[in-house]
Amino acid sequence: MFHVIVNPASQSGNAAQIRAHYKTLFSSSGKPFEVHFSEKKGDITRICRELSLQAAKQQSQLSEQEEPADPMCLVIVGGDGTMNEAVNGIADFSAVRVGFLLSGSGNDLGRDLYAGADPDEVLKTILKGEVVRCIDVGEVMYHDDDPSSAGPDAAAGSVHRFNISCGIGYDALSCYYADHSGLKVFLNHIHLGKLVYLLSAMRSLAACPLTNADLVFNPDSPDAFTDSVSRFLLAVGMNHQYQGGGFRFCPDASNCDGQLDVCVAGSFRKLSFFRIFPGINKGRHLKEKGIYIKRAASVRIRTAIPLCVHTDGEVERKSADLTLRMIPGALRLLH
């Protein structure tokens, strides 16, 4: 059974036409499907949790060797934020199969997963209902409280998942400004949504504080590595290559190796970033002093002051102490 979960508010300029096109293709396929629409933030998470719990209950009644006769397939229609809600709602990854159809503005996840594939061909593959590949899911745990936030992740010990990346510092502040920009809806409508990220990146460079940070890579391992960074600007753990509307902070990041590619930037003057920034799309930023990538299964980050944190471009809170880790092969994809 295909459960098509749609975010009507996804901010692509032609999102409505895209969704109508997908519905037509589903209807003509002859496959059984049910459409679920979100009405407010959190609905996608709730729907995915309810459906995955239902699937897990059905699966528990089978033997370990049996496959369900009618496996539950969740097909998410939206953007990166919609998929973030979905992955945070899935209660049991082994009980569901997941497809992703683009109808967003940033679409960084699609850039990595599809690599230029025709959307109709992607849907045809999804409609086969077969698991094509399994990819990693990221997770951030907060070790401190955030008194300034009333969100679900405000308490110490809270956990949030991510598909693409989780970042603290400059890139998270850029995401915050982009999401709260009055120009976002207009620029998405005229298909210039990426300009929002560029304008927000310039604004946040002036506003982002530089502080001290300690990063411990693979903290629970005998080969743990610690780095102390002065004038810390950002650290972002990448599960995919792209974030922020196409910026390749970690060009070699893989979504199926159980590892995070962590890009760290600090120990340089802010004005230098105006020279570095244009080269991020092509990975030229890695040649600059003060910027490096470290690959690890997990990393604990402590900063001298609380900084904005994002998961897949969504900023929920600030933190000064958090751990990023991977859940290898968790998400079973239909494409």
C-alpha positions as CSV (number, residue, x, y, z in Angstrom):
1,M,0.0,0.0,0.0
2,F,1.3,3.4,-1.0
3,H,0.7,6.3,1.5
4,V,1.4,9.5,-0.4
5,I,2.1,12.2,2.2
6,V,2.0,15.7,0.8
7,N,3.1,19.1,2.2
8,P,0.9,21.6,0.4
9,A,3.0,24.5,1.7
10,S,6.3,23.3,0.1
11,Q,7.7,26.5,-1.4
12,S,8.5,25.7,-5.0
13,G,7.0,28.2,-7.4
14,N,5.2,25.4,-9.3
15,A,4.6,23.0,-6.4
16,A,0.8,22.7,-7.1
17,Q,1.4,21.7,-10.7
18,I,4.1,19.2,-9.6
19,R,1.7,17.6,-7.0
20,A,-1.1,17.4,-9.5
21,H,1.2,15.7,-12.0
22,Y,2.3,13.1,-9.5
23,K,-1.3,12.4,-8.5
24,T,-2.2,11.7,-12.1
25,L,0.6,9.3,-12.5
26,F,-0.3,7.5,-9.3
27,S,-4.0,7.2,-10.4
28,S,-3.0,5.8,-13.8
29,S,-0.6,3.3,-12.3
30,G,-3.4,1.1,-10.9
31,K,-1.6,0.8,-7.6
32,P,-3.5,1.2,-4.3
33,F,-2.7,4.5,-2.7
34,E,-4.0,6.9,-0.1
35,V,-3.2,10.6,0.1
36,H,-2.5,12.4,3.4
37,F,-2.1,16.2,3.5
38,S,-0.4,18.2,6.2
39,E,-2.1,21.3,7.5
40,K,0.5,22.6,9.9
41,K,4.1,22.1,11.1
42,G,4.4,18.7,12.8
43,D,1.7,17.0,10.8
44,I,4.1,15.1,8.6
45,T,5.9,13.8,11.6
46,R,2.6,12.7,13.2
47,I,1.4,11.0,10.1
48,C,4.6,9.1,9.5
49,R,4.7,8.0,13.2
50,E,1.2,6.7,13.1
51,L,1.6,4.8,9.8
52,S,5.0,3.4,10.8
53,L,3.7,2.2,14.2
54,Q,0.8,0.5,12.3
55,A,3.3,-1.2,10.0
56,A,5.5,-2.3,12.8
57,K,2.5,-3.9,14.6
58,Q,1.6,-5.8,11.5
59,Q,5.2,-6.8,10.9
60,S,5.5,-8.1,14.5
61,Q,2.8,-10.7,13.7
62,L,5.1,-12.3,11.0
63,S,8.0,-14.5,11.5
64,E,11.5,-13.0,11.1
65,Q,11.8,-14.6,7.6
66,E,8.5,-13.4,6.3
67,E,8.0,-10.2,4.2
68,P,4.6,-8.5,4.5
69,A,2.3,-9.4,1.6
70,D,1.4,-5.7,1.2
71,P,4.5,-3.7,2.5
72,M,3.8,-0.1,3.7
73,C,5.4,2.4,1.4
74,L,5.5,6.1,2.5
75,V,5.9,8.5,-0.5
76,I,6.9,11.9,0.7
77,V,6.0,14.9,-1.6
78,G,7.7,18.1,-0.5
79,G,11.1,19.6,0.1
80,D,14.1,19.0,2.4
81,G,12.1,20.3,5.4
82,T,9.2,17.9,4.7
83,M,11.6,14.9,4.5
84,N,13.1,16.1,7.8
85,E,9.7,15.9,9.4
86,A,9.1,12.5,7.9
87,V,12.4,10.9,9.1
88,N,11.7,12.3,12.6
89,G,8.3,10.6,12.6
90,I,9.2,7.1,11.5
91,A,9.0,5.0,14.6
92,D,10.5,1.8,13.1
93,F,12.7,2.2,9.9
94,S,12.6,-1.6,9.3
95,A,8.7,-1.5,9.0
96,V,8.4,0.9,6.1
97,R,9.8,1.7,2.7
98,V,10.3,5.3,1.7
99,G,10.1,7.3,-1.5
100,F,10.8,11.0,-2.0
101,L,9.2,13.2,-4.7
102,L,10.5,16.7,-5.0
103,S,8.3,19.7,-4.5
104,G,10.5,22.1,-2.6
105,S,12.9,25.1,-3.1
106,G,16.3,24.0,-1.8
107,N,16.1,20.3,-2.8
108,D,19.6,19.5,-1.6
109,L,18.5,15.9,-0.8
110,G,17.2,15.5,-4.4
111,R,20.4,16.8,-5.8
112,D,22.3,14.0,-4.2
113,L,19.8,11.1,-4.5
114,Y,18.6,11.8,-8.1
115,A,21.7,13.1,-9.8
116,G,19.7,14.5,-12.7
117,A,17.3,11.6,-13.0
118,D,13.9,12.3,-14.7
119,P,11.2,12.7,-12.0
120,D,8.7,10.5,-13.9
121,E,11.3,7.7,-14.0
122,V,11.9,8.1,-10.3
123,L,8.2,7.6,-9.7
124,K,8.1,4.6,-11.9
125,T,10.8,3.0,-9.8
126,I,9.0,4.0,-6.6
127,L,5.8,2.3,-7.9
128,K,7.5,-1.0,-8.1
129,G,7.5,-1.0,-4.3
130,E,10.9,-2.6,-3.9
131,V,13.7,-1.5,-1.7
132,V,16.5,-0.2,-4.0
133,R,19.0,1.0,-1.4
134,C,19.5,1.8,2.2
135,I,21.0,5.1,3.3
136,D,22.2,6.5,6.6
137,V,20.3,8.8,8.8
138,G,21.9,11.4,11.1
139,E,21.0,12.2,14.7
140,V,21.9,15.1,17.0
141,M,21.7,14.8,20.8
142,Y,21.7,18.0,22.9
143,H,23.5,17.8,26.2
144,D,22.3,21.2,27.5
145,D,19.1,23.0,27.9
146,D,18.0,25.9,25.8
147,P,15.9,28.2,28.0
148,S,15.3,30.6,25.1
149,S,13.3,27.9,23.2
150,A,10.0,26.3,23.9
151,G,10.3,23.8,21.1
152,P,10.4,20.0,21.5
153,D,14.2,19.9,21.4
154,A,14.7,22.5,24.2
155,A,15.7,20.1,27.0
156,A,19.0,18.4,27.6
157,G,18.9,14.8,26.3
158,S,16.6,15.6,23.5
159,V,17.3,14.0,20.1
160,H,16.5,15.1,16.5
161,R,17.3,13.3,13.3
162,F,18.5,14.7,10.0
163,N,18.9,13.5,6.4
164,I,21.3,16.0,4.9
165,S,23.3,17.8,7.5
166,C,23.4,19.3,11.0
167,G,25.4,22.4,11.6
168,I,26.2,24.8,14.4
169,G,27.3,28.4,14.0
170,Y,27.4,30.4,10.8
171,D,25.5,28.1,8.5
172,A,22.7,27.6,11.0
173,L,22.3,31.3,11.5
174,S,22.1,31.6,7.6
175,C,19.3,29.0,7.6
176,Y,17.5,31.0,10.3
177,Y,17.7,34.2,8.3
178,A,16.6,32.4,5.1
179,D,13.6,30.8,6.7
180,H,12.5,34.2,8.2
181,S,13.2,36.3,5.2
182,G,10.2,38.2,3.9
183,L,11.6,37.7,0.3
184,K,11.5,33.9,0.5
185,V,8.0,33.3,-0.8
186,F,8.3,35.9,-3.6
187,L,11.8,34.6,-4.8
188,N,10.6,31.0,-4.7
189,H,7.6,32.0,-6.8
190,I,9.8,33.4,-9.5
191,H,12.2,30.5,-9.3
192,L,15.0,32.5,-7.7
193,G,14.8,30.8,-4.3
194,K,18.6,30.2,-4.1
195,L,19.1,33.9,-3.9
196,V,17.5,33.8,-0.4
197,Y,20.3,31.6,0.8
198,L,22.9,33.9,-0.7
199,L,21.5,37.1,0.9
200,S,21.1,35.3,4.2
201,A,24.7,34.1,4.0
202,M,25.9,37.7,3.7
203,R,23.7,38.9,6.5
204,S,24.7,36.2,8.9
205,L,28.4,36.7,8.3
206,A,28.2,40.1,10.0
207,A,25.9,38.8,12.8
208,C,27.5,35.5,13.7
209,P,29.8,35.6,16.8
210,L,33.2,34.1,16.7
211,T,34.0,32.0,19.8
212,N,36.1,29.1,21.0
213,A,35.1,25.5,20.4
214,D,36.3,22.0,21.2
215,L,35.5,19.1,18.9
216,V,36.0,15.5,19.8
217,F,35.7,13.1,16.9
218,N,34.6,9.5,17.7
219,P,34.5,10.3,21.4
220,D,33.7,6.8,22.5
221,S,36.5,5.2,20.5
222,P,40.1,4.5,21.6
223,D,41.3,6.6,18.6
224,A,39.3,9.7,19.6
225,F,40.7,12.9,18.2
226,T,40.2,16.3,19.8
227,D,40.6,19.7,18.1
228,S,40.4,23.1,19.8
229,V,39.4,25.9,17.5
230,S,39.7,29.6,18.2
231,R,37.5,32.1,16.4
232,F,35.2,29.2,15.6
233,L,32.8,30.0,12.7
234,L,31.0,26.8,12.0
235,A,31.0,23.0,12.1
236,V,28.6,21.0,9.9
237,G,28.2,17.2,9.8
238,M,27.2,16.2,6.3
239,N,25.5,12.9,5.3
240,H,25.0,14.2,1.7
241,Q,27.1,16.5,-0.5
242,Y,24.8,19.6,-0.7
243,Q,23.2,22.0,1.7
244,G,21.9,25.5,1.6
245,G,20.5,25.3,-1.9
246,G,23.4,23.6,-3.6
247,F,26.6,24.5,-1.6
248,R,29.0,21.6,-1.4
249,F,30.6,21.9,2.0
250,C,31.7,18.3,1.9
251,P,32.1,17.2,-1.8
252,D,33.0,13.6,-0.9
253,A,30.2,12.9,1.7
254,S,28.5,9.6,1.2
255,N,25.1,8.7,2.4
256,C,25.8,5.0,2.8
257,D,29.2,4.7,4.6
258,G,28.0,5.1,8.2
259,Q,30.2,8.2,8.6
260,L,29.7,12.0,8.8
261,D,31.9,14.3,6.8
262,V,32.4,17.2,9.3
263,C,33.5,20.5,7.8
264,V,35.0,22.9,10.4
265,A,35.9,26.5,9.8
266,G,37.6,28.9,12.2
267,S,40.8,30.7,13.1
268,F,40.5,33.3,10.3
269,R,39.1,36.8,9.8
270,K,35.5,37.1,8.8
271,L,36.3,39.2,5.8
272,S,38.3,36.3,4.4
273,F,35.0,34.5,4.0
274,F,33.9,36.8,1.2
275,R,36.9,35.5,-0.8
276,I,36.3,31.9,0.2
277,F,32.5,31.8,-0.2
278,P,32.2,31.8,-4.0
279,G,34.4,28.6,-4.2
280,I,32.2,26.5,-1.9
281,N,30.1,25.2,-4.8
282,K,33.3,23.6,-6.4
283,G,35.0,22.6,-3.1
284,R,37.7,25.2,-3.4
285,H,37.1,26.3,0.2
286,L,39.0,23.2,1.4
287,K,42.3,24.8,0.2
288,E,42.0,27.6,2.7
289,K,43.8,27.7,6.0
290,G,41.4,27.3,8.9
291,I,38.9,25.0,7.0
292,Y,39.2,21.2,7.0
293,I,37.0,18.1,6.8
294,K,37.3,15.2,9.2
295,R,35.4,11.9,8.7
296,A,33.9,10.3,11.8
297,A,31.0,8.1,13.0
298,S,30.3,10.7,15.6
299,V,31.5,14.1,16.9
300,R,30.9,16.0,20.1
301,I,31.0,19.8,19.8
302,R,31.3,22.2,22.7
303,T,31.3,26.0,22.2
304,A,32.0,28.8,24.7
305,I,28.5,30.3,24.1
306,P,25.3,28.8,22.7
307,L,25.0,29.0,18.9
308,C,22.2,28.3,16.5
309,V,21.9,24.7,15.4
310,H,20.1,23.5,12.2
311,T,19.0,20.1,11.0
312,D,18.4,20.0,7.3
313,G,18.1,23.7,7.3
314,E,15.5,23.9,10.0
315,V,16.6,25.9,13.1
316,E,14.8,24.8,16.3
317,R,17.2,26.0,19.1
318,K,20.6,27.0,20.3
319,S,23.2,24.8,22.0
320,A,26.7,24.9,23.4
321,D,27.1,21.1,23.8
322,L,25.9,18.5,21.3
323,T,26.8,15.2,19.7
324,L,26.2,14.2,16.1
325,R,26.2,10.6,15.0
326,M,25.0,8.3,12.2
327,I,22.4,5.5,12.1
328,P,23.9,3.4,9.3
329,G,21.5,2.1,6.6
330,A,18.4,3.1,8.4
331,L,16.3,4.5,5.6
332,R,15.0,2.0,3.1
333,L,14.5,3.8,-0.2
334,L,12.3,2.9,-3.1
335,H,14.5,4.7,-5.6
